[in-house]
Amino acid sequence: MSDLQKLIMLPGPTNVSERVMKAMTQPIINHRGDGFRNLYGGIIDKTKRLFQTEQNVVVLSSSGTGGVEAAVWNLMRPGDLAIVPVFGEFSSRLAETVELAGGTVVRVEAELGMTPSLEQMEAAVREHPKFKALYLVHNETSTGVAVQYVQEACRMAKEHGAFAVVDAISSLGGYSIPVDKWGIDVCVTGSQKCIAAPPGLALLSVSNDVVKYAKEFQPKTRYFDLSRNAEYAAKGETPFTPSLPLFYALNEALNEVFEEGLENRVARHGRMSESLYSGVQSMGLKPAAAKEVRSRTVVAVSYPSGTDDLLFRRTLDKEHGVVVGGGFGPFSGKVFRIGCMGLINERFVQRTLDAVSVTLEKFAAT
């Protein structure tokens, strides 16, 4: 089965429509000219609607990880204290990034398949009231877990005069995250997840407070300087050469988002995740995440005892053209992860469930 026929059910990158792919074939233009200013201006307007913000947005030609690093290096200075819930691979990486920037991290930890409770977060804040920032991964793709108290956590941060930063790389667009209403200072997402564009761009909402702080206390990064990126974005430019084909694709993907309607898109992600959870459980499989914190954009499923992870996923790919992800860290070899993002629909869900069922039956018979 050719790659063009494959169904990409990864936790990102995800499937991209033909019209979005075609958008990348538009001609290269002057990134300091009116054509690009019009393009980026439109992207900025739509991205503000996506983040539900009236403040600043920037698009970086980088992966989502670059956006997270920007959120860290623009705010943290040596000796600053950050509170970071840690409950999987990506939240652990975020804590390590804060430490690389010279910050001190208070890790609020939970076992895999769970998130720290709101009560644990409140206790950490009481014990460390002078923290500089709260860094919160909303959706932990390594475990298929989503934090259920983002708004409350951000409110705690603001009450203590701290910055509230949310990594929504694998959730924004599958969830509604009203940045201004929830008081989020920096929210990061990636082009290749729920937006359903090709990988390679990080989208960030940036509060006026963050821009002001970064201008006054210059970060030790040029490329990821958010105040400079916001200043250029306000006039429809980027400080450095953007990935033009990806900007064309992002613009078209955002058009698709708002043609469907953000509310409708979020609701569709919810319905499709319910179908996936119901389907795998009907096969006797167990989701890796506790029910109360299960993600709607990444469905992590525990293998039956004795299942060969690589062989299982290779069989799904080669015999059924369905590509799913494996596990990370302690979950490596123990779970497979199904992306429920972007263009996800009933046909994608059913094809995936059928492929999983047939493959499990084949393994059970050998």
Secondary structure by P-SEA (a helix, b strand, c coil): cccccccccccccccccaaaaaaaaccccccccaaaaaaaaaaaaaaaaaaccccbbbbbcccaaaaaaaaaaacccccbbbbbbbccaaaaaaaaaaaaabbbbbcccccccccccaaaaaaaaaacccccbbbbbccccccccccccaaaaaaaaaaacbbbbbcccccccccccccccccccbbbbbccccccccccbbbbbbcaaaaaaaaaccccccccaaaaaaaaaaacccccccaaaaaaaaaaaaaaaaaacaaaaaaaaaaaaaaaaaaaaaaccccccccccccccbbbbbccccccaaaaaaaaacccccccccccccccccbbbbbbcccccaaaaaaaaaaaaaaaaaaaac
